[in-house]
Amino acid sequence: MCGITGAVWTNPSKKILPEILSRMTAAISHRGPDDEGFFFNQNEKAGPRVALGFRRLSIIDLNSSRQPLGNEDGTIQIVFNGEIYNFRELRSELMESGHRFSTNGDAEVIVHLYEQHGYECFSKLNGMFSLAIWDSPRQRLVLARDRLGQKPLVYRNEGDRLLFASELKSLLAVPNIPREINPTAIDEFLTYQYVPHPNSILKGFNKLPPGHFAIYENKHLSVERYWHPTFEENSEISVDDAVGKLRELFDSSVQMRMQSDVPLGAFLSGGVDSSLVAASMTHQSDQSIKTFSIGFPIKEFDESAYATQVAKHLHTDHHRFTVTPDATDILDQLVYLYDEPFGDSSAIPTWYVSKLTREHVTVSLSGDGGDELFAGYNRYKAVRLSERIDQLGPIRNLLAAKFWQAIPTSSKQKSKIRQLKRFSQALGLPVLRRYLDWIGIYNAERRAELYRDDFACKLNDFDSIWFLQDSYGKLTQRDSVSAISLTDLQTYLPCDLNTKVDIASMGHGLECRQPFLDHRLVEFAASLPVQMKLKSGRGKWLLHKAFADRIPSNIFGRSKMGFGVPISHWFRTDLKTLLHDSVLGQHAAIHDYFSKPAIQCLFDQHQRNEFDHSYRLWSLLMLEMWFQRWGK
């Protein structure tokens, strides 16, 4: 697990000098505290110049595999961030074809695989990765990112220069780089609590989408997709066959991710997915595994008792940390690490569980992806219910009527009446826009109330729903729950969950591996009929059927809590002053975009306990803190 950065240029005035590359690499040193390396080809008489930088976190082949790393004659060079779990099998095949290796690691395998198969090599990799390959004979740079977006890759194409890095902050270390705000990215951030790929908060910067590679050649950049999942339903599979295949694929995925030359453990929240990962690790290990969890002093957000129960059941070496309001002292560090506006408040416990875990191990497995693959989120039940209501015609119109909104409701974010009102309010909308209304931090109406007129004009007719439509449009042959959950798999998962875990874990030099995101398991789970996932009002039905013997029965039956933090309470107590001074202060940068009276209204309603605006206020706080740290 590492950090990569570099550039290719033809314009001498835009050259990346060694001291600049050193700054770019140093900006991501937290991703690789063990080693650094550099490659330059500036001595060539013709053609583009190249600079590659690398920071290493040693996991496999500890005493070798330094990067940048080349083939036998040095004409192909790579910088690579991630892990390839099937690299030993690929290495054997390549050796049979005549390739010679000087290391025992996975990076060199990719070099020779590229030599052998060209761009098709990425489809042969089972792992998580972002990488850059300099192909000197063809004078081209190739960038690539794993199928589910577990590893990040950002770039800036200037025509006569291409810059790339694991994180935006590395590119911002280049002298005279412009920092012009992308207005539509602000609209997207307030909708989703992240800026979706391929966009960035800054104009001229892009994220390479998951499952894609890019080619920079002759001053031209082209981006192509190499992973083309059809996500067609296998309606013929029996429950018994599905159970057997699921157990086989899941245990295989976990076993592959337990390969390490350094100590490893697992995040354990006490939910189904992380518990199953820990159970599979225990099942396949002859030693007690180390597990790590986070708790809160506020019961509504505290899952630690369930994590402790699972740990005792599995006989793991368990470690627990309690997060208090003092934890918000790390906000400045989070804004630095997430160098784009990022509004998921669970970054706080993720940061802390990563810190706790890194004190004991270097690699940790997590349960991310299980909800999207097996319909675990409560919102999928709402999708199923609304699908049935849509078939009722006039009754749907009655349920969507405005008078429902006049019913008094609790100020609590998770109150049943409040959720019912939000559900019914969106019933009159088309399926995808209805879903966006449910999951969006600010829906279209609230964003319109918030925006200043001059900022709204810059958006023209921009509609942030495009990001969901791009994936959902390819899934119209599936039922609504499958289509929505698989849309989440390609949008919410890489842009929110994977970003959150990658940045928080790498901020502590911890490698996090996600067994549910093995592409073999993903493609299998995606093909399953919805009735094997959501049945009798229960999500993850097939997981329960396949693994009921491995973890306590009440873990499957309990309500899903999520990995949230009590910011609603904090904003009325410990964080009230910070929030007020940040978003309503005289010099707040967000006032250039948003109406101060509208912000004041959100703040006042929350303080009077009239309405829980905690997620909306948190997004504003994170955006303002981002402006203060990165927007200048």
C-alpha positions in Angstrom: 0.0 0.0 0.0 1.6 3.2 -1.1 1.2 6.7 -2.6 2.1 7.5 -6.2 2.6 10.8 -8.1 4.3 12.1 -11.2 4.0 13.9 -14.5 4.7 13.7 -18.2 5.3 16.9 -20.1 6.5 18.3 -23.5 6.6 22.0 -22.6 10.0 22.8 -21.0 8.4 25.7 -19.1 6.3 23.1 -17.2 9.0 20.7 -16.3 8.9 18.9 -12.9 12.3 19.4 -11.3 13.6 17.0 -8.7 12.8 19.4 -5.9 9.2 19.7 -7.1 8.7 15.9 -7.4 10.1 15.6 -3.9 7.5 18.0 -2.6 4.7 16.2 -4.5 5.9 12.9 -3.0 6.3 14.3 0.5 2.7 15.5 0.4 1.5 11.9 0.5 4.2 10.5 2.8 1.6 9.3 5.2 0.5 6.8 2.6 4.0 5.2 2.6 6.1 5.9 5.7 8.6 3.2 5.0 10.4 4.2 1.8 10.5 6.6 -1.2 11.7 6.4 -4.8 12.0 8.5 -7.9 12.4 8.1 -11.7 13.3 10.7 -14.3 13.9 10.3 -18.0 14.8 14.0 -18.7 18.0 13.1 -20.6 16.2 11.9 -23.7 16.8 14.1 -26.7 13.3 13.9 -28.1 9.9 13.1 -26.8 8.1 13.8 -23.6 9.9 14.1 -20.2 8.7 11.9 -17.3 9.0 12.1 -13.5 7.6 9.4 -11.2 7.4 9.6 -7.4 6.6 6.9 -4.9 6.0 6.4 -1.2 6.0 2.9 0.2 4.2 1.1 3.0 5.9 -2.3 3.1 3.4 -5.3 3.2 4.7 -7.9 0.8 8.4 -8.7 -0.1 9.5 -6.3 2.6 13.2 -6.1 1.6 12.7 -5.8 -2.1 10.1 -4.4 -4.6 11.2 -0.8 -4.3 9.5 1.5 -6.7 9.6 3.0 -9.3 10.2 -0.4 -10.7 11.0 -1.5 -14.3 11.3 -4.5 -16.6 14.6 -6.2 -17.6 15.9 -3.3 -19.7 14.1 -0.5 -17.8 12.0 0.6 -20.8 8.7 0.0 -18.8 8.4 1.7 -15.4 5.6 1.5 -12.9 4.5 3.2 -9.7 1.7 1.2 -8.1 -0.5 1.7 -5.0 -2.5 -1.3 -3.8 -2.4 -5.1 -3.5 -2.8 -7.8 -6.2 -4.0 -10.9 -4.5 -3.5 -13.3 -7.4 0.0 -12.1 -8.3 1.7 -15.4 -7.5 -0.5 -17.3 -10.0 0.1 -14.5 -12.6 3.9 -14.6 -11.9 4.1 -18.3 -12.6 2.3 -17.9 -15.9 4.6 -15.1 -16.9 7.7 -17.0 -16.0 6.5 -19.9 -18.2 6.3 -17.3 -21.1 9.9 -16.3 -20.5 9.7 -13.3 -18.3 12.4 -12.9 -15.7 11.8 -11.4 -12.3 14.1 -9.7 -9.8 11.7 -9.3 -6.9 9.0 -11.4 -5.2 6.3 -8.7 -5.1 3.2 -7.8 -7.0 4.3 -4.6 -8.7 6.8 -6.3 -11.0 4.1 -8.8 -12.0 2.0 -5.9 -13.4 5.0 -4.6 -15.4 5.5 -8.0 -17.2 1.7 -8.5 -17.5 1.5 -5.2 -19.3 4.3 -6.3 -21.6 2.5 -9.5 -22.4 -1.1 -8.4 -22.7 -1.1 -4.6 -23.1 -4.3 -2.9 -21.8 -6.0 -6.3 -21.2 -3.7 -6.8 -18.3 -5.9 -4.9 -15.9 -8.8 -7.3 -16.4 -6.5 -10.1 -15.1 -5.8 -8.5 -11.8 -7.7 -9.4 -8.6 -7.0 -6.7 -6.2 -7.2 -3.0 -5.4 -5.0 -0.6 -7.2 -4.2 2.7 -8.8 -1.1 2.8 -11.0 0.9 4.6 -13.6 3.0 2.9 -16.3 5.5 4.8 -18.4 6.0 2.9 -21.7 9.1 4.5 -23.1 9.2 2.7 -26.5 5.7 4.0 -27.2 6.2 7.3 -25.5 3.0 6.9 -23.5 1.8 7.0 -19.9 -0.9 4.6 -18.8 -3.0 5.2 -15.7 -5.4 2.6 -14.3 -7.7 2.2 -11.3 -9.3 -1.0 -9.8 -12.9 -2.1 -10.6 -14.6 -0.8 -7.4 -12.5 2.3 -6.8 -10.8 1.1 -3.6 -7.7 3.1 -4.4 -7.9 6.8 -5.6 -6.3 8.4 -8.6 -6.6 12.1 -9.5 -5.0 13.8 -12.5 -4.8 17.2 -14.3 -4.5 17.3 -18.1 -3.0 20.5 -19.4 -2.4 19.2 -23.0 1.3 19.7 -22.9 1.5 18.2 -19.4 -0.3 15.5 -17.5 0.0 15.4 -13.7 -1.3 12.5 -11.6 -1.3 11.4 -7.9 -3.0 9.3 -5.3 -4.3 12.5 -3.6 -5.1 16.0 -4.8 -2.8 17.6 -2.2 0.2 16.1 -4.1 -0.8 18.0 -7.3 -1.4 21.2 -5.3 2.3 21.1 -4.4 3.2 21.9 -8.0 4.1 25.7 -8.4 1.5 28.0 -10.0 -1.2 25.4 -10.1 -4.6 27.2 -10.3 -7.2 26.6 -7.7 -10.4 27.7 -9.4 -13.6 26.4 -7.7 -15.9 24.2 -9.8 -19.4 25.5 -9.1 -21.2 22.3 -10.1 -18.9 20.4 -7.7 -20.4 22.4 -4.8 -23.9 21.5 -5.9 -22.9 17.8 -6.2 -21.2 18.0 -2.7 -24.4 19.3 -1.1 -26.4 16.6 -2.8 -24.2 13.6 -2.1 -21.7 14.7 0.7 -18.9 14.1 -1.8 -17.8 15.2 -5.2 -18.4 12.3 -7.6 -15.9 11.1 -10.2 -14.8 12.2 -12.7 -15.2 15.6 -11.3 -13.2 17.5 -8.6 -13.9 20.5 -6.4 -11.3 22.3 -8.6 -11.6 23.1 -12.3 -9.2 21.2 -14.4 -8.7 18.3 -12.0 -10.3 14.9 -12.5 -10.6 11.5 -10.7 -10.1 8.5 -12.9 -13.4 6.5 -12.6 -13.2 3.0 -11.1 -12.7 0.2 -13.7 -11.1 2.6 -16.2 -7.7 3.2 -17.6 -6.3 6.3 -19.3 -3.7 6.7 -22.0 -1.7 10.0 -22.4 0.1 10.0 -25.8 1.0 12.7 -28.2 -0.4 15.4 -25.9 -3.8 13.6 -26.0 -5.6 11.9 -23.1 -8.2 9.1 -23.7 -10.1 7.3 -20.9 -11.5 3.8 -21.5 -13.4 1.3 -19.4 -11.9 -2.1 -19.0 -14.5 -3.6 -16.6 -17.8 -4.1 -18.3 -20.1 -5.9 -15.8 -23.5 -6.7 -17.3 -25.1 -7.4 -13.9 -27.6 -9.7 -15.6 -29.9 -11.7 -13.3 -29.4 -15.4 -13.0 -33.0 -16.4 -12.4 -32.2 -20.1 -12.7 -29.9 -20.5 -9.7 -31.3 -22.5 -6.7 -30.9 -21.4 -3.1 -28.7 -24.3 -2.3 -26.4 -23.6 -5.2 -26.3 -19.9 -4.3 -25.4 -20.7 -0.7 -22.6 -23.1 -1.7 -21.2 -20.6 -4.3 -21.4 -17.7 -1.8 -19.5 -19.7 0.9 -16.9 -20.7 -1.5 -16.3 -17.2 -3.0 -16.5 -15.4 0.3 -14.0 -17.6 2.1 -11.7 -17.5 -0.9 -11.8 -13.7 -1.0 -11.0 -13.5 2.7 -8.2 -16.0 2.4 -6.6 -14.1 -0.4 -6.7 -10.9 1.6 -5.0 -12.6 4.6 -1.7 -12.8 2.6 0.8 -10.5 4.4 4.3 -10.4 5.6 3.3 -8.1 8.4 0.7 -8.4 11.3 -3.0 -8.1 10.3 -6.4 -7.9 11.9 -10.0 -6.8 11.2 -12.4 -3.9 11.9 -15.3 -5.2 13.9 -18.4 -3.0 14.3 -20.7 -5.7 15.5 -22.7 -5.5 12.3 -23.3 -8.5 10.0 -20.6 -7.8 7.4 -17.6 -7.1 9.6 -18.6 -10.0 11.8 -18.7 -12.4 8.9 -15.2 -11.2 7.8 -13.9 -11.8 11.3 -15.6 -15.2 11.4 -14.1 -16.3 8.1 -10.6 -15.1 9.2 -11.0 -17.1 12.4 -12.2 -20.1 10.4 -9.1 -20.0 8.2 -6.5 -19.1 10.9 -4.8 -21.2 13.5 -4.2 -18.2 15.7 -6.5 -15.7 17.4 -7.1 -12.8 15.1 -7.0 -9.2 16.4 -10.2 -7.2 16.1 -10.9 -3.5 16.6 -14.0 -1.4 17.3 -15.2 2.1 18.2 -17.8 3.0 20.8 -19.7 6.2 21.8 -21.0 7.3 25.2 -24.4 8.0 23.5 -26.3 4.7 23.4 -28.1 5.5 20.1 -24.8 5.4 18.3 -22.9 2.7 20.2 -22.6 -0.7 18.7 -19.6 -1.7 20.8 -21.6 -4.2 22.9 -22.4 -6.2 19.7 -18.8 -6.1 18.6 -17.7 -7.4 22.1 -20.3 -10.2 21.8 -19.0 -11.3 18.4 -15.4 -11.0 19.6 -16.1 -13.3 22.5 -18.0 -15.7 20.3 -15.0 -15.9 17.9 -12.4 -15.8 20.6 -10.6 -12.8 19.0 -8.0 -10.5 20.6 -10.4 -7.5 20.8 -9.6 -3.8 21.2 -12.1 -1.0 21.8 -11.9 2.8 21.7 -14.6 5.3 22.9 -15.1 8.4 20.8 -16.1 11.6 22.7 -16.8 15.2 21.6 -13.1 15.8 22.1 -12.6 13.7 19.0 -13.6 16.7 17.0 -10.1 18.1 17.7 -9.1 16.0 14.7 -11.3 18.0 12.3 -8.3 20.0 11.0 -6.5 16.8 10.3 -9.5 15.3 8.5 -9.8 18.4 6.3 -6.1 18.1 5.5 -6.3 14.4 4.7 -9.5 14.5 2.7 -8.2 17.4 0.6 -11.7 17.7 -1.1 -14.9 18.6 0.7 -16.1 15.3 2.3 -19.3 15.4 4.3 -19.6 11.9 5.8 -19.2 12.4 9.5 -18.4 8.7 10.0 -14.9 9.7 8.9 -14.3 10.6 12.5 -14.8 7.0 13.9 -13.1 5.6 10.8 -10.1 7.8 11.6 -10.0 6.6 15.2 -10.5 2.9 14.5 -7.7 3.2 11.9 -5.4 4.9 14.5 -6.2 2.2 17.1 -5.7 -0.6 14.7 -2.4 0.7 13.4 -1.0 0.6 16.9 -1.2 -3.2 16.7 -1.2 -4.2 13.0 -0.3 -2.9 9.6 -3.2 -4.5 7.6 -6.9 -4.7 8.5 -9.8 -6.3 6.8 -13.2 -4.6 6.7 -16.8 -5.4 5.8 -17.5 -2.7 3.3 -19.7 -3.6 0.3 -22.0 -6.1 2.0 -24.9 -3.7 2.1 -24.8 -2.8 -1.5 -24.4 -6.4 -2.7 -27.0 -8.0 -0.4 -29.6 -5.2 0.1 -28.7 -4.4 3.6 -29.7 -0.7 3.8 -33.1 0.2 5.2 -33.6 2.5 2.2 -33.8 -0.6 -0.1 -36.9 -1.6 1.9 -38.3 1.8 1.1 -37.5 1.2 -2.6 -39.3 -2.1 -2.6 -42.4 -0.6 -0.8 -42.5 2.3 -3.2 -42.3 0.0 -6.1 -45.4 -1.8 -4.9 -47.2 1.5 -4.1 -46.5 2.7 -7.7 -48.7 -0.2 -8.9 -51.7 1.1 -6.8 -52.3 4.2 -8.9 -54.7 6.6 -7.1 -53.6 5.3 -3.7 -50.1 6.4 -4.4 -51.4 9.9 -5.1 -53.1 9.9 -1.8 -50.0 8.8 0.1 -48.0 11.5 -1.7 -50.5 14.2 -0.9 -49.3 17.4 0.7 -51.5 17.1 3.8 -49.2 14.3 5.1 -46.5 16.9 5.5 -48.6 18.9 8.0 -48.5 16.0 10.6 -46.3 17.0 13.6 -43.1 15.1 13.8 -40.1 14.6 16.0 -36.9 16.6 15.5 -34.9 13.4 15.7 -33.2 12.3 12.5 -34.3 8.7 12.8 -37.9 9.2 14.1 -40.4 6.9 12.4 -42.9 9.6 11.6 -40.2 11.8 10.1 -39.1 8.9 7.9 -42.7 8.2 6.9 -43.2 11.9 5.9 -40.0 11.9 3.9 -41.0 8.7 2.2 -44.5 9.9 1.3 -43.3 13.3 0.1 -41.2 11.7 -2.6 -43.7 9.2 -3.9 -44.9 11.5 -6.6 -41.5 11.7 -8.2 -39.9 9.3 -10.7 -38.1 6.3 -9.2 -34.5 7.6 -9.4 -35.3 11.2 -8.4 -37.4 9.8 -5.6 -34.4 7.8 -4.4 -32.1 10.9 -4.7 -34.6 12.8 -2.6 -34.3 10.2 0.1 -30.6 9.9 0.2 -29.6 13.5 -0.6 -28.2 15.7 2.1 -29.9 18.7 0.5 -32.7 18.0 -1.9 -33.2 20.3 -4.9 -35.7 22.5 -3.0 -33.4 23.0 0.0 -30.4 23.8 -2.3 -32.5 26.4 -4.1 -33.3 28.0 -0.8 -29.7 28.0 0.3 -28.0 29.4 -2.9 -27.4 33.0 -3.6 -28.8 34.2 -6.9 -25.4 34.9 -8.4 -24.2 31.4 -7.6 -27.4 29.7 -8.8 -26.9 31.5 -12.1 -23.5 29.8 -12.5 -25.1 26.4 -12.4 -27.4 27.1 -15.3 -29.5 23.9 -15.8 -27.0 21.6 -14.1 -28.7 18.6 -12.4 -26.7 16.5 -10.0 -28.9 13.5 -10.6 -26.7 12.8 -13.7 -24.3 10.8 -11.5 -26.9 8.2 -10.5 -28.5 8.2 -14.0 -25.2 7.2 -15.6 -25.2 3.8 -13.7 -29.0 3.3 -13.2 -29.6 3.7 -16.9 -27.7 0.5 -17.6 -29.8 -1.5 -15.1 -33.4 -0.9 -16.2 -33.9 -4.6 -16.9 -33.6 -5.3 -13.2 -36.2 -4.9 -10.4 -35.9 -1.5 -8.7 -34.1 -2.8 -5.5 -31.4 -4.5 -7.6 -31.1 -1.5 -9.9 -30.8 0.9 -7.0 -28.4 -1.2 -4.9 -26.1 -1.8 -7.9 -26.2 1.9 -8.7 -25.0 2.5 -5.1 -22.3 -0.1 -5.7 -20.9 2.1 -8.6 -21.5 5.5 -7.0 -21.9 5.7 -3.2 -19.5 2.9 -2.5 -16.4 4.2 -4.4 -17.0 7.9 -3.8 -18.1 7.8 -0.1 -17.3 4.5 1.6 -14.1 3.6 -0.2 -12.8 7.2 -0.1 -13.6 7.4 3.6 -11.8 4.2 4.5 -8.8 4.7 2.2 -8.0 8.2 3.3 -8.6 7.5 7.0 -6.6 4.3 7.1 -3.8 5.6 4.9 -3.6 8.7 7.1 -2.2 6.3 9.7 -0.1 4.1 7.3 -2.7 1.3 7.6 -3.7 -0.9 4.7 -7.4 -1.8 4.6 -8.7 -4.7 2.5 -12.3 -5.4 1.7 -13.2 -9.0 0.9 -16.8 -8.2 -0.2 -15.3 -6.2 -3.1 -13.5 -9.1 -4.7 -14.8 -8.8 -8.3 -15.7 -12.5 -8.5 -17.9 -12.1 -5.4 -19.4 -8.8 -6.7 -20.3 -10.2 -10.1 -21.9 -13.3 -8.5 -23.9 -11.3 -5.9 -25.0 -8.9 -8.5 -26.5 -11.7 -10.5 -28.7 -13.0 -7.7 -32.5 -12.5 -7.8 -33.7 -9.9 -5.4 -35.7 -12.4 -3.4 -32.4 -14.0 -2.3 -31.4 -10.7 -0.8 -34.5 -8.9 0.5 -37.1 -11.4 1.7 -39.9 -11.1 4.3 -38.8 -7.6 5.1 -35.2 -8.7 5.9 -32.1 -7.7 4.0 -29.1 -9.9 3.5 -31.3 -13.0 3.5 -28.8 -15.1 1.7 -25.9 -14.1 4.0 -28.0 -15.3 6.9 -28.9 -18.6 5.0 -25.2 -19.2 4.2 -23.5 -18.1 7.4 -26.0 -18.5 10.3 -23.7 -21.0 11.9 -20.7 -18.6 12.2 -21.9 -15.7 14.3 -24.5 -15.1 17.0 -28.1 -15.3 15.7 -29.1 -11.9 17.2 -26.5 -10.1 15.0 -28.5 -11.0 11.9 -31.8 -10.0 13.6 -30.9 -6.6 15.0 -31.6 -3.2 13.4 -28.9 -1.7 11.3 -27.3 1.3 13.0 -24.7 2.5 10.6 -21.3 4.0 11.5 -22.6 7.4 12.5 -21.6 9.9 15.2 -23.8 12.0 17.5 -23.2 15.3 15.7 -26.8 16.4 16.3 -26.1 16.4 20.0 -22.6 17.8 19.6 -23.9 20.8 17.5 -26.1 21.8 20.4 -23.4 21.4 23.0 -19.6 21.0 22.6 -19.5 22.0 18.9 -22.1 24.8 19.0 -19.5 27.6 19.1 -17.3 26.1 16.4 -20.2 25.6 14.1 -21.5 29.1 14.6 -18.2 30.8 14.2 -17.3 28.8 11.1 -20.5 28.9 9.0 -21.9 32.3 10.3 -18.7 34.1 11.0 -18.0 37.4 9.3 -15.3 36.0 7.0 -16.9 32.7 6.1 -16.0 31.8 2.5 -19.3 29.9 2.0 -21.2 33.2 2.1 -19.9 33.9 -1.4 -22.1 31.0 -2.5 -24.9 30.6 0.1 -27.4 33.0 1.7 -26.3 33.8 5.2 -30.0 34.2 6.4 -30.6 30.6 5.0 -27.7 29.3 7.0 -28.8 31.2 10.1 -32.3 29.6 9.7 -30.8 26.1 9.6 -28.6 26.8 12.6 -31.5 28.3 14.7 -34.0 25.5 13.9 -31.4 23.0 15.0 -30.6 24.8 18.2 -34.3 25.2 19.1 -34.6 21.4 18.5 -37.3 22.1 15.9 -35.6 20.1 13.2 -32.5 18.0 13.0 -30.3 19.7 10.4 -27.1 18.0 11.7 -26.1 16.4 8.4 -26.7 19.6 6.5 -24.8 21.7 9.0 -22.0 19.2 9.0 -21.7 19.5 5.2 -21.5 23.3 5.5 -18.9 23.1 8.3 -16.7 20.7 6.3 -17.0 22.9 3.2 -16.1 26.0 5.1 -13.1 24.3 6.8 -12.0 23.1 3.3 -12.1 26.6 2.0 -10.0 27.8 4.8 -7.4 25.0 4.4 -7.3 24.4 0.6 -9.3 27.0 -1.2 -6.7 29.8 -1.1 
